[in-house]
Amino acid sequence: MTKEHTSWLMRGIRDGMPIALGYLAVAFSLGIAAKNAGLTPFQAMLASLTNNASAGEFAGFTLIAAGAQYWELAAMELVANARYLLMSCALSQKLSPQTGLGHRMLIGYDVTDEIFGICIQVPGKLNPYYPYGAMLVAIPGWALGTYLGAVMGAVLPVRLVSALSVSLYGMFVAIIIPPARKSRVLLVLVLVSMALSGLVQSLRCFDWMSEGVQIIVLTVAISAAAALLRPVKEAHREG
């Protein structure tokens, strides 16, 4: 590992620590859901190590508790986690063309909302060791939180568990606020996204769409509109 790689790795660990702490708190409620589905603490932790996605895991544990078949579980996970396909496509544009397939696959393993948020803000091209650093602390935080939730969550007050679940949203808001303050266009996009998301969820005509599909449709539509109306110049994007 070169000195440059080490520098990027440490920077990723630094920026990933708040994410890891947020994951540790939020995953408590996930561990409780896993226990209610009949999983042992070790099985719950293993699930979080291999599927670092809150909505996907909650959906999976719910189906396990309901005795769903394997194909139903696979289909639900595909829909619930499909938005990460869009994030991976966006991150692929941040990587240098010389970045190998192995690096791309490792980065794609843990493209979560929060890690995507900090990676997409990196000026210029993204060094693979930056997301590696964030993953080194974020993944254990998520898995450990799930384990502790399965072991201890049942004895904690319900209000405390609910409060821990809200912390992830606060952390994500903290990620998007700084770039939104620097760019008026980005601020408008964030506000429009929030408004349209609330509108779609409140209208019954969209009830046939799952939450994951709604996120995908809105993401594609809003990003396409932004690209057409306010395209980013290539020179600026290269940093």
Secondary structure as UniProt FT lines:
FT   HELIX           3..36
FT   TURN            37..38
FT   HELIX           41..50
FT   HELIX           54..65
FT   TURN            66..67
FT   HELIX           70..80
FT   TURN            81..82
FT   HELIX           83..92
FT   TURN            93..94
FT   TURN            97..98
FT   HELIX           101..109
FT   HELIX           113..120
FT   HELIX           129..152
FT   HELIX           153..155
FT   HELIX           158..182
FT   HELIX           184..202
FT   HELIX           204..206
FT   TURN            207..208
FT   HELIX           211..229
FT   HELIX           234..237
//
